């Protein structure tokens, strides 16, 4: 199993998710399909599927490209361009011989947001990975364009229930700004210092975080934390959704 990040646009990530045994790959969020095609050629793999995390153009803009007219395109709604395979929560399918992929519905950023959790049946030592699109970022989460704070709490709790060592592959390189925001909210958390170092030491940070890491340093996954609630001015007895809304408003206006 191999995951190859392919940076596109200013800060987006597309990916090739590869079953190394069969050299079959899925293109993920294929905004620039020709670029993914070139990377696939360099790696000697065949693109046999297209996974789209949500319908926004910077993730789905390459879906209508004609280079792979017979490749199935998976996504969470008919808003996905050129969709062929509509998926819902807990749907599963296989890539190549060994990669088992499970769809996790995480509506909020968009109502059709799907995260793709995958394991390698041939390699039990691999801890699993999750392609999170714009739901979960390293140290952050997506804006609530089509949802509410309550929905984002539910989405992040859902992802937080995955095995702790699950590797996170997200949709944008926002880690440096997310680390700065986390430091402003939770400056005494030693995990935030690790997040800050991760951002400083790596130009590409996707694939360097786990679900366990996110639960320690991502303030959006720590809405019950006393420190986070204090920083947002929300009482200790308020619902997590109220903390989430306050965090999102702070982040939207953060300049750091």
Buried (B, 14 or more C-beta within 10 A) or exposed (E): BEBBBBBBEEEBBBBBBBBBBBBBBBBBBBBBBEBBBEBBEEBEBBBBBBBBBBBBEBBBBBBEBEEBEEBBBBBBBEBBBBBBBBBEEEBEBEBBEBBBBBBBBBBBBBBBBBBBBBBBBBEEEBBBBBBBBBBBBBBBBBBBEBBBBBBBBBBBEBBBEBEEEBBBBBBBBBBBBBBBBBBBBBEEBEBBBBBBEBBEEBEEBBBBBBBBBBBBBBBBBBBEBEBBBEBBEBEEEBEBBBBBBBBBEBBEEEEE
